[in-house]
Structure formats: structure tokens, C-alpha cells
């Protein structure tokens, strides 16, 4: 569904899930305001946000979306945990927990993804992903660029646009090729930068 719809705004993705409430801030989902089960949606402070099971926030009691939030165009899945199911994910689960799933190293056959889009107000997106596994080693690179001029002007005449880049690099080592592997070691490195007016 994520691939078919191609949303760049996490609010559009989560708006389809019952019991999830979102509040727009800048119109592009860069700093999402997500609430679950009636909890405050202010900067997603009452929801635990994770990427691949790892907390996004720099500290358990901070507002996670105020610091970093992955571009939803790079995600391959979203898990939403409400009620008692969210307890295992940390102390800030009053509303629940959301786990954002990024692309994994392909183990069966190599893959290449190239996607681009342009639109009004200077909107542009470029997304590239490639990876594969040979023998015991696997590698994946997933890079995305998103920009827009914004749909309004800031006092003084500047546009309300942004430019955001994310690069994800994954490595995988298995103690034996294919399905006979009993142990695996994974490495995930990420880089993100953003300029927002």
C-alpha cells in the first residue's frame, strides 16, 4: 500500500489507521504531530516513535518528532501498537507506539529502485535504492531527496520551502550462505540533513 500510494507525508499514511490522530504543522509531514487513543498529538510527545525497533528520540522523555523523523517515501512498512501491546516499547507509550520499517537487505535476488516526481510549488523527489546478497555478505543503499518551495511566503518575502536528504546504508553478514545460516550480523548507518525555512 505504501509503495502504491507513494505518500511523502507521514500524516497521509497514518491518517488511514483507526485510532490515530494527526495535526498538520507545515503541510509536508517533516515534524509530525501524532496522537493515539486520545493522547495529545503535540510533536508526538505521548507516542513512542521507532525506526526498525530503535527509538528515534534522543532521550525517552523528549518530543521525538522535534529532532528527526524519516521521510515516509523511504519506508516499506508502519506498525502501530495501541493499548497494552505498546507497553513493551518504553516509558512514553501513553498513547501507543509506532515502528517505522525501512528497507532490508534483499536476500533472495538483487533489487534496484529508481523513482522520481515533480510537481507544483517547486516540489521534486528522487529516490534510489539498490542492494543484494552474494554468498555470506549483503549490502543495501537507500537514498532519497525531497524538496519544495512551500505553498506560502514567510513575512519578508522568503518562501516556506525545504530540502531534505536521507541516505541509509545496510550491511549483512551470515555465518553460512542462504537459509542454512544460524547467525547473522547486521550494520545500519544513516545520514540525514534538512534545510527548512
C-alpha positions as CSV (number, residue, x, y, z in Angstrom):
1,X,0.0,0.0,0.0
2,X,2.8,2.4,0.8
3,X,4.5,1.8,-2.5
4,X,1.3,2.1,-4.5
5,X,0.2,5.4,-2.8
6,X,3.7,6.9,-2.7
7,X,2.9,9.4,0.1
8,X,5.7,11.7,1.2
9,X,3.8,12.9,4.2
10,X,3.5,10.5,7.2
11,X,0.2,12.2,8.2
12,X,-1.4,10.8,5.0
13,X,-0.1,7.3,5.8
14,X,-1.2,7.3,9.4
15,X,-4.5,9.0,8.7
16,X,-5.7,5.7,7.3
17,X,-5.2,3.9,10.6
18,X,-8.2,3.8,13.0
19,X,-7.4,5.5,16.4
20,X,-4.5,7.5,15.0
21,X,-4.9,11.3,15.1
22,X,-2.6,13.7,13.3
23,X,-2.3,17.5,13.3
24,X,-0.7,19.3,10.4
25,X,2.1,21.8,11.1
26,X,3.8,22.8,7.9
27,X,1.9,20.7,5.4
28,X,4.7,18.2,4.4
29,X,5.0,16.0,7.5
30,X,8.5,17.0,8.4
31,X,7.7,17.4,12.1
32,X,4.7,15.2,12.6
33,X,2.1,15.7,15.4
34,X,0.8,12.2,16.1
35,X,-1.7,11.1,18.8
36,X,-3.1,7.7,19.6
37,X,-6.2,6.8,21.5
38,X,-6.9,10.4,22.5
39,X,-3.4,11.3,23.8
40,X,-2.0,14.7,22.9
41,X,-0.6,14.9,19.4
42,X,1.8,17.8,20.2
43,X,5.1,16.8,18.5
44,X,4.2,13.2,19.1
45,X,5.4,13.5,22.7
46,X,3.0,10.9,24.1
47,X,3.8,8.3,21.5
48,X,7.0,6.2,21.2
49,X,8.4,6.5,17.7
50,X,10.9,3.9,16.5
51,X,12.6,3.1,13.3
52,X,13.3,-0.6,12.9
53,X,12.6,-1.1,16.6
54,X,15.2,1.6,17.7
55,X,13.9,4.7,19.5
56,X,14.1,7.8,17.3
57,X,14.1,10.3,20.2
58,X,17.5,11.3,21.8
59,X,16.0,10.6,25.2
60,X,12.9,8.7,26.4
61,X,11.0,11.8,27.7
62,X,11.7,14.2,24.8
63,X,9.4,15.1,21.9
64,X,10.8,12.6,19.3
65,X,9.4,14.3,16.2
66,X,11.1,17.6,17.1
67,X,14.6,16.2,16.3
68,X,14.3,13.8,13.4
69,X,11.7,11.9,11.5
70,X,12.4,9.7,8.5
71,X,10.9,10.5,5.1
72,X,7.9,8.3,4.6
73,X,8.9,7.8,0.9
74,X,11.8,5.6,2.2
75,X,9.6,3.4,4.5
76,X,8.4,0.0,3.5
77,X,6.0,-0.5,6.4
78,X,4.5,1.0,9.5
79,X,3.5,-0.8,12.7
80,X,1.0,0.8,15.1
81,X,0.7,-0.5,18.6
82,X,-2.2,0.7,20.8
83,X,-3.2,-0.3,24.4
84,X,-1.3,-2.9,26.4
85,X,0.6,-4.0,23.2
86,X,2.6,-0.8,23.4
87,X,3.9,-1.3,27.0
88,X,7.0,-3.3,25.9
89,X,8.3,-0.3,23.9
90,X,9.3,2.0,26.7
91,X,8.1,4.6,29.2
92,X,6.5,7.1,26.8
93,X,3.7,4.9,25.5
94,X,0.6,6.7,27.0
95,X,-0.9,6.8,23.5
96,X,0.9,3.9,22.0
97,X,4.0,3.1,19.9
98,X,4.7,3.4,16.2
99,X,7.5,1.4,14.5
100,X,8.6,2.7,11.1
101,X,10.2,-0.1,8.9
102,X,12.9,0.7,6.5
103,X,14.1,-1.4,3.6
104,X,16.1,-4.5,4.4
105,X,19.0,-6.1,2.5
106,X,17.4,-8.3,-0.1
107,X,18.5,-11.9,0.4
108,X,16.8,-13.8,-2.4
109,X,17.6,-11.7,-5.5
110,X,19.2,-8.3,-6.2
111,X,16.9,-5.2,-6.4
112,X,17.2,-1.7,-7.9
113,X,14.6,1.0,-7.4
114,X,14.6,4.4,-9.1
115,X,11.7,6.8,-8.6
116,X,11.3,10.5,-9.3
117,X,8.5,13.0,-9.3
118,X,8.0,16.7,-9.8
119,X,5.0,19.0,-9.0
120,X,3.7,22.4,-8.1
121,X,5.5,24.8,-5.8
122,X,8.9,23.5,-6.7
123,X,8.2,20.0,-5.5
124,X,10.8,17.4,-6.5
125,X,11.6,13.9,-5.3
126,X,14.3,11.5,-6.3
127,X,14.6,8.0,-4.7
128,X,17.3,5.4,-5.4
129,X,17.7,2.0,-3.7
130,X,19.9,-0.9,-4.7
131,X,21.1,-4.0,-2.9
132,X,21.7,-7.7,-2.9
133,X,23.4,-10.6,-1.2
134,X,26.2,-12.7,-2.6
135,X,27.3,-15.7,-0.5
136,X,27.6,-14.6,3.1
137,X,27.6,-10.8,2.5
138,X,24.8,-8.5,1.7
139,X,24.6,-4.7,1.1
140,X,21.9,-2.1,0.5
141,X,21.9,1.6,-0.2
142,X,18.7,3.6,0.0
143,X,18.9,7.3,-0.8
144,X,16.1,9.9,-1.1
145,X,15.9,13.6,-1.8
146,X,12.8,15.7,-1.3
147,X,12.3,19.4,-1.8
148,X,9.6,22.0,-2.2
149,X,9.3,25.8,-2.3
150,X,6.3,25.7,0.0
151,X,2.8,26.9,-0.6
152,X,3.0,30.3,1.2
153,X,5.5,33.0,1.9
154,X,7.1,34.0,5.2
155,X,6.9,37.6,6.3
156,X,9.6,39.4,4.4
157,X,9.1,37.5,1.1
158,X,11.0,34.3,1.7
159,X,9.4,31.0,0.7
160,X,8.4,28.4,3.3
161,X,10.2,25.6,1.4
162,X,12.6,22.9,2.5
163,X,15.2,20.5,1.2
164,X,15.8,17.1,2.9
165,X,18.2,14.3,2.1
166,X,18.4,10.8,3.7
167,X,20.9,8.0,3.0
168,X,20.6,4.6,4.6
169,X,23.4,2.0,4.2
170,X,22.9,-1.6,5.5
171,X,25.3,-4.4,5.6
172,X,24.7,-8.1,6.4
173,X,27.0,-11.0,7.2
174,X,25.8,-14.6,7.7
175,X,27.8,-17.5,9.0
176,X,26.7,-19.6,6.1
177,X,25.1,-18.9,2.7
178,X,21.3,-18.7,2.3
179,X,18.8,-20.5,4.6
180,X,21.4,-22.7,6.4
181,X,22.7,-19.6,8.3
182,X,22.2,-19.8,12.1
183,X,23.8,-16.4,12.9
184,X,23.8,-13.0,11.3
185,X,25.3,-9.7,12.0
186,X,23.8,-6.5,10.6
187,X,25.0,-3.0,10.4
188,X,22.8,0.1,9.7
189,X,24.3,3.5,9.0
190,X,22.1,6.5,8.3
191,X,22.7,10.1,7.3
192,X,20.1,12.9,7.1
193,X,20.2,16.6,6.5
194,X,17.5,19.2,6.2
195,X,17.2,22.9,5.4
196,X,13.7,24.3,6.3
197,X,12.5,27.9,6.1
